[in-house]
Amino acid sequence: MTRAAASLVLVLVLVALSSTFTKYVPKSGQRIPQSLSRGWGDQLNWAQTYEEALSLSRSTNKPLMVLFHLEDCSQSLKRALAHDDEIQRILDEDFVVLNVMETADKNLSPDGKYVPRIVFVDPSTTVRDDIVGVYPNRLYTYESKDMNVLLDNMKKAKKLLKFSAMTLIKKTTENSE
């Protein structure tokens, strides 16, 4: 093989490899990594506080996903969540996201204060304690192998939000008649 052909093959292989390892990029373009992400998804707009997240959830009518963790918590879960393009896309487009080390709000700890734990909150500030993972002793925990369960629960949070909005519209219409 000639030197030019070998160079061409090498370039093609590098292009193929680089496209294999691309990450989800939001519609608005690549965002500057934020320290608020703590490695859970640098391209997401993370709220700074629970109060800010609730306010954003109400003003955008998007569900809130609160991720509780420790700094050195479950690196495999962090990698799995941060590198799942579908989860990152849905979080970017359809959720307000917050990650915190811990909170004093007992509503966000329905079955105890363990980490990691992911809790969904709707814009009415109702903690969705009916959206749980697969572990009976830690209802709101997910492991790296549970990304499909987390994705299903994210879709459930969106569906429940739409259902709640439709129910509210129906009740408002009935009351005005």
Disulfide bonds with the S-S distance in Angstrom:
none
